[in-house]
């Protein structure tokens, strides 16, 4: 198998998580010792060459990681992706879910006074809200709540870290006074 390194490289890349040499050996139908030797060779090759990736080993498991020297560039790209702003309507829906959860689509629409399907779908697709259950009523409407990703994106330890509604009202009053 001349392309063993290529196959292993593809497996590690696609898998993303650490993979043990034993798992790789099963997939490629080779001896554990041959796979371990090949992985160690690959690891050395990645260290020697000026590549953006490293092959790391963790207690018999292997994973591709980016080189530390490239962190600033990766961070710029990640920050660029983060800056994709949510529309005002999506932010309204997200605020309602954050403060009223668990909440149904109908409850969100009653508060906003407009349909909110697309904003809800967008927030679910971005991983900021998720289905947390179903209401025990006719039609079993979906209950929405925020996710761990919501906490991460907004740098919150927990939902208790959200500003109190009274604090928000005071901030808005201050803004209005400064505008006038």
Secondary structure, DSSP 8 states (H G I E B T S, - for coil): -TTHHHHHHHHHHHH-S-EEHHHHHHHHT--HHHHHHHHHHHHHHHHHTT-SEEEEEETTEEEEEE-GGGHHHHHHHHHHHHT----HHHHHHHHHHHHH-SEEHHHHHHHHSS--HHHHHHHHHTTSEEEEEE-SSTT--EEEEE-HHHHHHTT-SSGGGS--HHHHHHHHHHHHHHH-
